[in-house]
Amino acid sequence: MPLQGNIRNFSTTQLLNLINLARKTGTLTIFEGIRTGEKDAMGEEKMAPGKPRAKVAFNTGKLTYAALDNQDGNLISVLNKAGKLTDEQARIIRERAKNTADKALALLLMNANYVSQSDIVSSIQQHTLDVIYNLLTWAEGPFRFDDGMMPTNDRIQVPIDLENVIIEGSRRIREAEKLNEYLPNLDFALKFPENPKEKFKGIHLSVEEWRVVSFVNPKNSIRQIAKANNMSDIEIRRIVYGLEQAGLVELVKPPGMETTTRPGRPAAARAPQVQKNVVNKLIDKIKSI
């Protein structure tokens, strides 16, 4: 029987720690939460699992695969996001290699000298970590861990030790809380300040920062910019924060938005700490799988 629960009661960090310690093999799925109107034993509203939001796979305690439902995680997108393929190269390869599995595509790209094996490994590893660090900031949602079940797709899997992931993830959770306070609403848009050419002189931006800059327009919400660039909420918040602090962009209310939360308002209070008996029950459950 799979391990099931809600990450508001048993966080993703705690799940990763247990999977690491027990050296488990299987897939963790986090779902959209559908509120039922009923209360659980702790007096909180029950949630039924909706459609999957994320899938994370493990092999003997090592992280091997992670994907978000709203992000394109194929090899071309991953290499493009990492700056290993230009937008034009990615477009051409997508057209010429339709229906080609990632493993076969990787060989084609290496043989054509588009990328090296180390480019592919490092890009996939970074993409996987970005997904995990995003998941660690989620406050609630039903989850299920299926022991022994692995993804059936042909995505390339790069094993990653969980110890450092957990440590770095804890640091990023604190960072995410600060970014959420700075920008709680992604429906705001961006615009350039006066004399943008002067401000951008001598500025060295990353590939992802330039991509965000290319979409700066009061008609484009930050949420739309993130979707167009295949970025998670925390990634777009981090980039917007850096650009805004450097004076390269300004936050504006997009046309048609009447009322909304203003940036800078403190984030909502975190969920209360899980009761110890709930944690112990879940620990015993996963060890028995």
C-alpha atoms as one frame of an Amber mdcrd trajectory, in Angstrom:
protein
   0.000   0.000   0.000   1.489   3.400  -0.995   2.395   6.018   1.589  -0.089
   8.900   1.384  -0.594  12.199   3.163  -0.475  15.973   2.766   2.729  18.017
   2.685   1.135  20.559   4.997   1.413  17.872   7.717   4.579  16.155   6.511
   6.810  18.433   4.448   8.643  17.565   1.252  11.932  18.037   3.133  10.901
  15.404   5.685   9.852  13.035   2.892  13.223  13.428   1.154  15.014  12.761
   4.417  13.065   9.542   5.028  13.529   8.328   1.450  17.260   9.016   1.756
  17.631   7.238   5.114  15.554   4.217   4.030  17.279   4.106   0.587  13.877
   3.769  -1.068  13.187   3.210  -4.768   9.942   4.591  -6.133   8.028   7.675
  -7.265   6.656  10.536  -5.193   3.641  12.294  -6.732   2.261  15.579  -5.409
  -1.278  16.441  -6.479  -3.480  19.488  -6.697  -5.576  19.615  -3.546  -9.369
  19.476  -3.906 -11.001  20.748  -0.724 -13.718  18.411   0.541 -15.259  20.570
   3.250 -14.573  17.859   5.833 -12.180  18.098   8.780  -9.397  15.648   9.636
  -8.339  14.517  13.120  -6.270  17.701  13.530  -9.196  19.949  12.666  -7.821
  20.915   9.250  -9.810  20.714   6.025  -9.344  17.446   4.165  -8.002  17.504
   0.617  -8.675  14.927  -2.073  -5.950  14.468  -4.721  -6.654  16.167  -8.046
  -4.402  16.058 -11.084  -0.646  15.531 -10.532   1.409  18.697 -10.058   4.810
  17.045  -9.779   6.519  13.654 -10.016   9.849  12.804  -8.385  11.636   9.453
  -8.775  14.275   7.834  -6.567  16.565   4.844  -6.956  17.958   3.374  -3.716
  17.654   6.753  -2.015  19.146   8.827  -4.832  17.157  11.458  -6.698  16.956
  10.483 -10.385  14.079  12.415 -11.951  11.820  15.390 -11.193   9.159  17.064
 -13.306   6.488  19.721 -12.846   3.178  19.337 -14.651   3.255  22.926 -15.966
   6.865  22.851 -17.198   8.307  21.343 -20.360  11.105  19.084 -19.171  12.236
  17.549 -22.461  15.931  17.579 -23.319  15.713  20.434 -25.849  13.956  22.718
 -23.349  16.402  21.793 -20.580  19.461  22.535 -22.780  17.892  25.742 -24.077
  17.128  26.954 -20.557  20.712  26.164 -19.477  22.072  28.226 -22.375  23.581
  25.204 -24.141  21.289  25.721 -27.153  20.194  29.068 -28.540  16.502  29.776
 -29.063  16.977  29.380 -32.820  18.861  26.087 -32.439  16.153  24.776 -30.100
  13.435  25.739 -32.597  15.171  24.007 -35.512  15.935  20.832 -33.545  12.317
  20.616 -32.331  11.121  20.742 -35.933  13.639  18.201 -37.212  13.525  15.766
 -34.287   9.809  15.477 -33.599   8.856  12.334 -31.664  12.533  11.549 -30.963
  13.089  10.260 -27.432  15.517  12.161 -25.208  18.138   9.395 -25.087  18.255
   9.078 -28.876  18.220  12.857 -29.240  21.176  13.194 -26.864  23.284  10.937
 -29.106  22.272  12.938 -32.193  23.182  16.243 -30.554  26.565  14.962 -29.358
  27.400  13.443 -32.761  26.500  16.756 -34.408  28.728  18.627 -31.911  25.869
  20.757 -30.612  26.624  19.781 -27.011  28.936  17.520 -25.032  28.005  14.712
 -22.668  28.965  16.911 -19.711  26.662  19.666 -21.035  23.749  17.226 -21.058
  24.500  15.786 -17.603  24.999  19.165 -15.915  21.901  20.675 -17.559  19.653
  17.763 -16.554  21.062  17.780 -13.048  20.422  21.518 -12.656  16.895  21.186
 -14.053  16.136  18.373 -11.602  17.469  20.404  -8.679  15.485  23.483  -9.729
  12.294  21.412  -9.671  13.088  19.966  -6.236  13.965  23.341  -4.720  10.661
  24.655  -6.034   8.754  21.735  -4.479  10.360  22.365  -1.107   8.592  25.731
  -0.919   5.100  24.259  -1.399   2.995  24.556   1.738   0.258  21.999   1.066
  -1.021  19.342  -1.298  -1.838  15.610  -1.207   1.084  13.289  -1.929   1.603
   9.579  -2.601   4.812   7.549  -2.612   4.606   4.396  -4.755   7.313   1.961
  -3.709   9.218   0.359  -6.582   7.400   2.342  -9.277   9.621   4.296 -11.715
   8.748   6.683 -14.595   8.089   4.931 -17.882   9.169   7.828 -20.107  12.504
   7.965 -21.913  13.889  10.985 -20.060  17.573  10.813 -19.158  18.079  10.252
 -15.439  21.091  11.583 -13.509  21.440  10.219  -9.934  21.868  12.928  -7.270
  22.699  12.403  -3.586  19.962  13.786  -1.349  22.050  14.958   1.624  23.263
  18.173   0.002  19.894  18.686  -1.679  18.187  18.732   1.723  20.729  21.167
   3.192  20.584  23.531   0.200  16.803  23.176   0.063  16.459  24.353   3.650
  18.477  27.466   2.808  16.341  28.130  -0.246  13.135  27.811   1.755  14.268
  30.784   3.818  15.152  32.630   0.609  11.744  31.817  -0.883   9.968  33.231
   2.150  11.780  36.541   1.667  11.045  36.568  -2.080   7.358  35.872  -1.411
   7.276  38.840   0.936   8.859  41.003  -1.744   6.566  39.815  -4.556   3.494
  37.907  -3.338   1.531  38.567  -6.542   2.869  37.427  -9.924   0.082  39.216
 -11.804   2.072  42.452 -11.677   3.930  43.439 -14.830   7.320  45.015 -15.538
   8.427  48.122 -17.381  11.735  49.770 -18.118  12.682  52.937 -16.215  13.571
  56.165 -18.002  16.724  56.007 -20.145  16.977  52.178 -20.077  19.937  52.146
 -22.506  22.011  54.129 -20.030  21.155  51.778 -17.162  22.020  48.654 -19.173
  25.469  49.930 -20.204  28.167  47.683 -18.790  25.616  45.313 -17.215  26.364
  41.591 -17.524  23.197  39.503 -17.271  22.717  35.743 -17.340  20.936  33.996
 -20.205  17.759  33.652 -18.112  17.878  37.316 -17.063  18.145  38.446 -20.696
  15.175  36.251 -21.582  13.078  37.913 -18.888  14.243  41.352 -20.052  13.129
  40.527 -23.613   9.548  40.112 -22.350   9.434  43.309 -20.271   6.217  45.096
 -21.240   3.354  46.461 -19.091   1.037  44.122 -21.019   2.938  41.007 -19.893
   2.390  39.831 -16.332   5.310  38.307 -14.444   3.355  35.028 -14.415   3.136
  35.089 -18.232   6.849  35.857 -18.526   7.654  32.880 -16.293   5.479  30.556
 -18.389   6.997  31.772 -21.654  10.492  31.067 -20.286   9.652  27.741 -18.624
  10.512  29.136 -15.162   9.139  28.256 -11.743   7.630  30.861  -9.421  10.740
  31.075  -7.266  13.036  31.383 -10.302  11.084  34.303 -11.765  10.833  35.997
  -8.360  14.606  35.741  -7.878  15.342  37.227 -11.306  12.768  40.029 -10.994
  14.118  40.896  -7.550  17.667  41.200  -8.898  16.619  43.281 -11.906  14.438
  45.575  -9.818  17.089  46.077  -7.130  19.590  46.985  -9.869  17.164  49.611
 -11.180  16.797  47.876 -14.547  13.026  47.303 -14.316  10.064  48.641 -12.365
   6.976  46.827 -11.089   3.672  48.084 -12.511   0.025  47.122 -12.352  -0.944
  45.731 -15.790  -3.919  47.128 -17.726  -7.237  45.687 -16.536  -6.034  44.807
 -13.030  -8.238  46.691 -10.605  -7.415  45.386  -7.134  -4.556  43.178  -6.053
  -2.032  42.639  -3.330   0.845  45.119  -3.628   4.440  43.867  -3.710   6.283
  44.085  -0.439   3.461  42.952   1.805   4.559  40.225   4.260   3.762  36.689
   3.207   0.963  34.768   4.864   1.794  32.982   8.091   3.268  29.532   7.685
   1.272  26.469   8.538   1.589  25.317  12.169   4.226  22.715  12.980   3.081
  19.140  12.503   2.245  17.206  15.644   4.920  14.716  16.695   2.617  11.688
  16.646   1.737  12.317  12.972   5.442  12.389  12.040   6.133   9.180  13.957
   3.261   7.364  12.236   4.540   8.366   8.800   8.113   7.365   9.681   6.912
   3.918  10.767   4.798   3.638   7.598   7.617   4.397   5.160  10.046   2.105
   6.971   7.555  -0.738   6.652   7.091  -0.337   2.889
